[in-house]
Amino acid sequence: MTASVAPPRGLLAVLCSAGIVVSTMHTAIVPLVPRLPEILHADPAEAYWAVTATLLAAAVLTPIAGRLGDMFGKKLVLVATLVSLVVGSVICAFADSIATMVAGRALQGAASGAIALGISILRDELPAEEVGPAIALMSSSMGLGGAFGLPIAAVVAEASDWHMLFWIAAVMSIACLISVIMLVPESPVKSPGRFDMLGAVGLATGLICLMLAITRGNQRGWVSAEILGLLAGAAVVFPLWGWYQLRRREPLVDLRVSARPQVLFTNLASITIGFAMYGTSLICTQILMAPPDSGYGLDLTMVETGLALAPGGIVMFFCSRLGARISAMRGPRTSLLVGAVIIACGYAVGLITHEYLASIIACSVLVSGGIGIAYAAMPALIMDAVPVSETAAANGLNALMRSLGTTSSAAVLSAVLSATTLVVGGHVVPTGSAITAAFAVCLGAAVVSLGFGGLVPRRSAELGEQRPSGVVAAES
């Protein structure tokens, strides 16, 4: 079906721009994190909520936004997510307390469903032959925004008042909102029904317990009563939620469809690849900014570090299109496997040699390129295995899996890097062995994602409905 309001290229540009702006908000605050206790007059534990609130809101609301989009209109819900982004950015721009900042950051995180909604709109609106490359680029916008957010935020934070960072975010968000309202048509593909409110509450409860445990485990202690209680809560809530979903005629998440091997193993691979994606941001940033006396540090500023990692974002952009071509020729399963292999090669470079700027850039570029190819395959694999009426919800669940991967990566790698430390020039930094161990963990995640990708069936089961040709090519 061809878009009736926007030409295909205009539609893709608008949706990808929205996806990049939304995902940029996740890393834009990184340069401010060490300064938040001072500028917001809060203790470090309270200041960390400026990061946690975004992760929680994204995890809870992304799959819910997908289901609402399938039911009431994908453009309508996309506009709502961008309104949330605008309001959240303005609140952060005026913030003078940690409570205000956390509220704004939560609203920014609530916009994370925009990428899954954009993918579904492209499937509904573009000619079949253009769907594959378009959804590959839209999927990669999650990584592109994260890659570009750090250097942009670092430059703004150093060159002007920190509030300017959020004013720029507000302006960009308003531009995306206006473009979506004017140029994106409302998709005719809907699945009217009753929204599963109890299912949404159950999912939110389980995710909040799990995400709080993951994000606060290092700080509170993994065997503390608080963290064990949260993990126990998630362990109780999720089985009950799954039991309830299986008995609903119109569930929030169709677990029977999600259990299909193509969907299940793609989502599992999404978790491990999301884990690997965050590794370069954390490990490479640590190496680039650490003092030389650490034995591995290159002593770069935040701006220089951001610029050194920026090529990874550019490579990810081009590799997403390469991933679409591989999918068209050999099938998206092959793209997923190729991406995982390249990610593993990147971390192997970092594991073998990470004392030089060239090796860190090579690691970042290879990992980013592999992620671009792998991310291009995931929506194609998901949409080939689910009914057309459930594409937004299914993509929202896949986006949640990626978010779980990056959040878990932040917790695990932080624990690895802080396991053995040394004091250099008054600063506590990881030892060289901790850096090596972190690279090994990420290499392991890439290998596991390769295993999950290998378990994805070569051909999807027939659903008895017509899918757009061009979304997925047959596996050879």
C-alpha positions in Angstrom: 0.0 0.0 0.0 1.4 3.3 -1.0 1.3 6.3 1.3 -1.4 8.7 0.4 0.0 11.8 2.1 3.8 11.6 2.0 6.0 10.2 -0.7 7.9 7.2 0.4 11.2 9.0 0.9 9.6 11.8 2.8 7.8 9.4 5.1 11.0 7.4 5.8 12.9 10.6 6.6 10.3 11.9 9.0 10.0 8.6 10.9 13.7 8.0 11.0 14.3 11.5 12.3 11.8 11.0 15.1 13.4 7.7 16.0 16.9 9.2 16.2 15.7 12.1 18.3 13.9 9.8 20.7 16.9 7.4 21.1 19.3 10.4 21.5 17.6 11.2 24.8 19.0 8.0 26.3 22.6 9.0 26.0 22.3 12.8 26.0 22.3 12.9 29.8 25.6 10.9 30.1 27.9 14.0 30.3 25.7 15.4 33.0 25.5 12.4 35.3 28.7 13.1 37.4 27.4 16.7 37.8 23.8 16.0 38.7 24.3 15.8 42.5 25.9 19.3 42.4 23.6 21.1 40.0 20.4 19.6 41.4 21.4 19.6 45.0 20.8 15.9 45.4 22.8 13.0 46.8 24.2 10.6 44.2 21.6 7.9 44.9 18.8 10.4 44.1 20.6 11.8 41.1 20.8 8.3 39.5 17.0 8.3 39.2 17.4 10.8 36.3 18.8 7.8 34.4 16.6 5.0 35.9 13.3 6.9 35.3 14.0 7.0 31.5 14.8 3.3 31.4 11.7 2.3 33.5 9.3 4.4 31.4 10.7 3.1 28.2 10.5 -0.5 29.3 7.0 -0.2 30.6 5.4 1.9 27.9 7.1 0.7 24.7 5.1 -2.6 24.4 1.9 -0.8 25.6 2.3 1.9 23.0 2.6 -0.8 20.3 -0.6 -2.5 21.3 -2.4 0.9 21.5 -1.1 1.7 18.0 -2.5 -1.5 16.6 -5.9 -0.8 18.2 -6.5 2.9 17.8 -4.1 4.0 15.1 -0.3 4.1 14.9 0.0 7.7 13.9 -2.2 8.8 16.8 -0.1 7.0 19.3 3.1 8.1 17.6 2.0 11.7 18.0 1.2 11.1 21.7 4.7 9.7 22.3 6.3 12.8 20.6 4.1 15.1 22.7 5.4 13.3 25.8 9.0 13.9 24.5 8.4 17.6 24.0 6.8 18.0 27.4 9.5 16.0 29.1 12.3 18.0 27.4 10.7 21.3 28.4 10.4 20.1 32.0 14.0 19.1 32.1 15.0 22.5 30.6 13.3 24.3 33.5 14.5 21.7 36.1 16.1 23.0 39.3 15.5 19.9 41.5 15.9 16.2 41.2 12.2 15.6 41.4 11.5 17.9 38.4 14.4 16.3 36.4 13.1 12.8 37.1 9.6 13.7 36.0 10.9 15.1 32.7 13.2 12.2 32.1 10.4 9.8 32.6 8.3 11.6 30.0 11.2 11.4 27.6 11.5 7.7 28.2 7.8 7.3 27.5 8.4 8.3 23.9 10.6 5.2 23.2 7.7 3.4 21.5 8.1 5.8 18.5 10.6 3.5 16.8 8.4 0.4 16.9 5.4 2.4 15.8 7.5 3.9 12.9 8.5 0.4 11.7 4.9 -0.7 11.7 3.8 2.4 9.8 6.4 1.8 7.1 5.2 -1.7 6.7 1.6 -0.5 6.2 2.4 2.4 3.9 5.3 1.7 1.7 5.4 -0.3 -1.6 6.4 -3.9 -0.8 9.8 -3.6 -2.6 10.8 -0.7 -0.3 9.7 -2.1 3.0 12.9 -4.1 3.7 15.4 -1.2 3.4 13.1 1.2 5.1 12.5 -0.9 8.2 16.2 -1.6 8.4 17.0 2.1 8.5 14.2 2.7 11.0 15.4 -0.1 13.3 19.0 1.2 13.3 17.8 4.7 14.4 17.7 3.3 17.9 21.5 2.8 17.7 22.1 5.9 15.6 20.6 8.2 18.2 22.5 6.6 21.0 25.8 6.9 19.1 25.4 10.6 18.2 23.8 11.6 21.5 27.0 11.4 23.5 29.3 13.7 21.4 26.5 16.2 20.8 25.6 16.4 24.5 29.3 16.6 25.5 29.9 19.6 23.2 26.7 21.4 24.4 27.4 20.7 28.0 30.9 22.1 27.8 30.1 25.0 25.6 27.0 26.4 27.4 24.7 26.1 30.3 23.4 22.5 30.8 19.8 23.6 30.4 20.5 24.3 26.8 20.9 20.6 26.1 17.2 20.1 26.9 16.1 23.2 25.1 17.7 21.8 22.0 16.0 18.5 22.6 12.7 20.3 22.9 13.2 22.2 19.6 14.1 19.0 17.8 11.2 17.1 19.3 8.7 19.9 18.2 10.1 19.7 14.7 9.6 16.0 14.6 6.1 16.3 16.1 5.0 18.9 13.4 6.5 16.8 10.6 4.7 13.7 11.8 1.4 15.5 12.1 1.7 17.1 8.6 3.4 14.3 6.6 2.6 10.9 8.1 -0.7 9.3 7.2 -2.8 7.4 9.6 -2.4 3.7 8.9 -5.6 2.0 7.7 -4.4 -1.3 9.4 -6.1 -1.5 12.8 -7.3 -4.3 15.1 -10.1 -2.7 17.2 -10.9 -4.4 20.5 -10.8 -3.9 24.2 -7.5 -2.7 25.7 -6.2 -5.2 28.3 -5.8 -2.9 31.2 -5.1 -5.6 33.8 -2.5 -7.1 31.5 -0.8 -3.7 31.1 -0.7 -3.2 34.9 0.7 -6.7 35.3 3.4 -6.2 32.7 4.3 -2.8 34.2 4.6 -4.3 37.7 6.8 -7.1 36.6 9.0 -4.8 34.5 9.4 -2.2 37.2 10.5 -4.9 39.7 12.9 -6.4 37.2 14.3 -3.1 35.9 14.8 -1.6 39.4 16.6 -4.7 40.4 18.9 -4.6 37.4 19.6 -0.8 37.6 20.1 -0.6 41.3 21.8 -4.0 42.0 25.3 -2.6 41.9 24.4 0.3 44.2 22.3 -1.5 46.8 24.1 -4.9 46.7 22.8 -7.9 44.7 22.1 -9.9 47.9 20.4 -7.0 49.7 16.8 -7.5 50.9 15.6 -4.8 48.5 17.1 -6.3 45.4 16.2 -9.9 46.3 12.6 -8.7 47.0 12.4 -7.0 43.6 13.7 -10.1 41.9 11.3 -12.3 43.8 8.4 -9.9 42.9 9.3 -10.2 39.2 9.5 -14.0 39.5 6.0 -14.1 40.9 4.4 -11.5 38.7 5.6 -12.6 35.3 4.2 -16.2 35.4 0.9 -15.0 36.7 0.8 -12.4 34.0 1.7 -15.0 31.3 -1.1 -17.3 32.7 -3.6 -14.4 32.4 -2.5 -13.4 28.9 -2.9 -17.0 27.6 -6.6 -16.9 28.8 -7.5 -13.6 27.2 -9.2 -13.3 23.9 -7.6 -10.0 23.3 -4.3 -10.1 25.2 -1.9 -7.2 25.5 0.9 -9.5 24.2 -0.1 -12.6 22.2 2.2 -15.1 23.9 1.3 -17.9 21.5 2.6 -15.8 18.6 5.6 -14.7 20.7 6.5 -18.4 21.4 6.9 -19.1 17.7 10.6 -20.1 17.2 11.2 -17.2 14.7 9.8 -14.6 17.1 11.2 -16.2 20.3 14.8 -16.6 19.2 14.8 -13.3 17.4 13.8 -11.7 20.7 16.4 -13.6 22.6 19.1 -12.5 20.1 17.8 -9.0 20.6 18.6 -9.1 24.3 22.2 -10.3 23.8 22.8 -7.9 20.9 21.4 -5.0 22.9 23.8 -6.1 25.7 26.7 -6.0 23.2 25.7 -2.6 21.9 26.1 -0.9 25.2 29.5 -2.4 25.8 31.4 0.0 23.5 29.8 3.0 25.1 30.8 1.9 28.6 34.1 0.2 28.0 35.6 2.3 25.2 34.6 5.5 27.0 36.4 4.3 30.2 39.5 3.6 28.2 39.5 6.8 26.2 39.0 9.0 29.3 41.2 7.2 31.8 44.6 8.7 32.7 47.7 7.1 31.1 49.0 5.9 34.6 46.2 3.4 34.6 48.2 1.4 32.1 45.6 1.6 29.3 44.0 5.1 29.4 44.3 7.6 26.6 43.4 10.7 28.7 40.9 12.2 26.3 38.2 14.8 27.2 34.5 14.0 27.0 34.2 15.9 23.7 37.3 14.1 22.2 35.9 10.8 23.5 32.5 11.5 21.8 34.2 12.4 18.5 36.3 9.3 18.6 33.2 7.1 19.0 31.1 9.1 16.5 32.4 7.1 13.4 30.6 4.1 14.8 27.2 5.9 14.4 28.0 6.7 10.8 29.1 3.1 10.0 25.9 1.9 11.7 23.8 4.0 9.3 25.4 2.6 6.2 25.5 -1.0 7.5 21.8 -0.9 8.2 21.3 -0.6 4.5 23.8 -3.3 3.9 21.9 -5.5 6.2 18.7 -4.8 4.2 20.5 -5.9 1.0 21.8 -9.1 2.7 18.2 -9.8 3.9 16.9 -9.3 0.3 19.4 -11.7 -1.1 19.9 -14.3 1.6 17.1 -13.7 4.1 17.1 -11.7 7.4 18.3 -14.8 9.4 21.6 -14.5 7.5 21.8 -10.8 8.2 21.3 -11.5 11.9 24.1 -14.1 11.9 26.5 -11.8 9.9 25.9 -9.0 12.3 26.6 -11.2 15.3 29.9 -12.4 13.7 31.0 -8.8 13.0 30.2 -7.8 16.6 32.2 -10.7 17.9 35.1 -9.6 15.7 35.0 -6.1 17.1 35.1 -7.3 20.7 37.9 -9.7 19.8 39.9 -6.7 18.6 39.3 -4.9 21.9 40.1 -8.0 23.9 43.4 -8.5 22.1 44.6 -4.9 22.0 43.0 -1.9 23.6 46.0 0.3 24.4 45.8 2.4 21.2 43.3 4.9 19.9 43.2 3.1 16.5 42.2 -0.2 18.1 39.5 1.4 20.2 38.0 3.1 17.1 38.3 -0.2 15.2 36.4 -2.0 18.0 33.7 0.6 18.0 33.3 0.7 14.3 33.1 -3.1 13.9 30.6 -3.5 16.8 28.5 -0.6 15.5 28.5 -2.0 11.9 27.5 -5.5 13.2 24.7 -4.0 15.2 23.5 -2.0 12.2 23.3 -5.2 10.2 21.7 -7.2 13.0 19.1 -4.5 13.9 18.1 -4.4 10.2 17.1 -8.1 10.4 15.1 -8.1 13.6 11.9 -6.3 12.5 11.9 -8.3 9.2 12.0 -11.6 11.2 9.4 -10.4 13.6 6.9 -9.1 11.0 7.3 -12.2 8.9 6.0 -14.3 11.8 3.2 -12.2 13.2 -0.2 -11.2 11.8 -0.4 -7.8 10.2 -2.8 -6.6 12.9 -0.2 -7.2 15.6 2.9 -5.7 14.0 3.2 -2.6 16.3 2.8 -4.7 19.4 5.3 -7.3 18.2 7.8 -4.6 17.3 7.2 -3.0 20.7 8.0 -6.2 22.5 11.2 -6.6 20.4 12.2 -3.1 21.3 11.7 -4.0 24.9 14.0 -7.0 24.5 16.7 -4.7 23.2 16.2 -2.3 26.1 16.5 -5.2 28.6 19.8 -6.1 26.9 21.3 -2.6 27.2 20.0 -2.2 30.8 21.4 -5.5 31.8 24.7 -4.6 30.1 25.0 -1.4 32.1 24.5 -3.4 35.4 26.7 -6.3 34.5 29.6 -4.3 33.0 29.5 -1.8 35.8 29.9 -4.6 38.2 32.8 -6.2 36.2 34.6 -2.8 35.8 34.2 -2.0 39.5 35.3 -5.4 40.7 39.0 -4.5 40.8 40.0 -0.8 40.8 43.0 1.4 41.4 43.4 5.0 42.4 45.2 7.2 39.8 45.6 10.9 40.3 42.8 10.9 42.9 40.4 9.1 40.5 39.2 5.5 41.0 39.5 3.6 37.7 39.2 -0.1 36.7 42.3 -2.1 36.5 43.5 -3.4 33.1 42.3 -6.9 34.0 38.8 -5.5 34.7 38.8 -3.9 31.2 39.9 -7.2 29.6 37.2 -9.1 31.5 34.5 -6.6 30.3 35.6 -7.1 26.7 35.4 -10.9 27.2 31.9 -10.6 28.6 30.7 -8.6 25.6 32.4 -11.1 23.3 30.6 -13.9 25.0 27.3 -12.0 24.5 28.0 -11.7 20.8 28.7 -15.5 20.6 25.4 -16.2 22.4 23.5 -14.0 20.0 25.1 -16.0 17.2 23.7 -19.1 18.8 20.2 -17.7 19.1 20.4 -16.5 15.5 21.3 -20.0 14.4 18.1 -21.3 16.1 15.9 -19.0 14.1 14.1 -21.3 11.5 15.2 -20.9 7.9 11.6 -20.5 6.8 8.7 -19.1 8.8 5.5 -21.0 9.3 2.6 -19.9 7.2 0.0 -17.8 8.9 -2.6 -18.1 6.2 -2.5 -14.4 5.3 -0.8 -12.3 2.7 2.4 -10.6 3.9 4.1 -7.8 1.9 6.7 -9.3 -0.4 10.0 -7.5 0.1 9.8 -7.6 3.9 11.6 -10.9 3.9 13.3 -12.9 1.2 13.3 -16.6 1.4 16.3 -18.2 3.1 18.6 -20.0 0.7 
